[in-house]
């Protein structure tokens, strides 16, 4: 049986769709941090094409930290 930490790690490493990523990211982002939107994530993809060599695949493990930093530095792009 997997522990709670194992399940969380597995979930964070799973590749998912943009819609699922937005939901998961926005639920887990600390209070006070900017939320993600489809518009902001699409602009993020354009800014970091090397992170999307496999198409439109998203994962919390691979994208969360860089997205958080990018959203903070691009506050004018955030739109719900």
N, C-alpha and C positions, 0 to 999 in steps of 0.2 A: 504494500500500500504506500502510495506517495504521500509525503508530508506536505503541509500547506506551502512551505517554502519551495519545494520541488514543483508544485503546481504553478506557483507564481512565476518561477524562473522559466518554466516551459511556456507559459502564456506570453511572457515578455519576449521570448525568442521566436515564437510562431510568426510566420509570415501571414499577413492579413490584407484585407481590402482597405481602401482609404476611409470608407464609412466606419468600419469597425475600429480602425486606428484612432479616428477623431473621437469617437465615444470613449474609448479606453484612455486616451491621452487626457481628455478634458476631465474625466473622473479622477485621474491620479495626479494631476498637476497640483502643486502646492498652492494654497490660497495666496492671492496677490500676483500670481504669474499669469501671463496672457493665455487665453484659451485659443485653440486652433479652429480654423474654419476651412471649408473647401478651397476658398480663394487663397488663403494664406498658404495652405499646403501645396497647392499647384505652383505658386510662386517659389516656394521652398524647393520643389523639385527642379525648377529651372535653374535655381542658384546652385544646386548640388547634384548635377547629373551623374556623377560618379557613384552616388549612393543608390541610384536607380538603374543600374546596368541590367537588372532582371525585369525591367518593365515597371509596372505600377504596384510593386510589392512593398508593404510597410511592415515594420516591426518596432515595438517599443524599445527593445534592446539596441537596435541599430540606429534609430532615428530620434528618440526622445530628447536626449541631452543636446544634440546639435540643433534640433528644432526649438527647444527652449531658449537657447542662446540667440538663435536667429530671430525669433519672434520679439525678444526684448530689444534687439538692435534695429528692428524694422517695425516699430509700433504703428506707423502710418498704414501698414498693409492689413492689419487685423480687421476683419469684418465678419460678423456672425452670419 
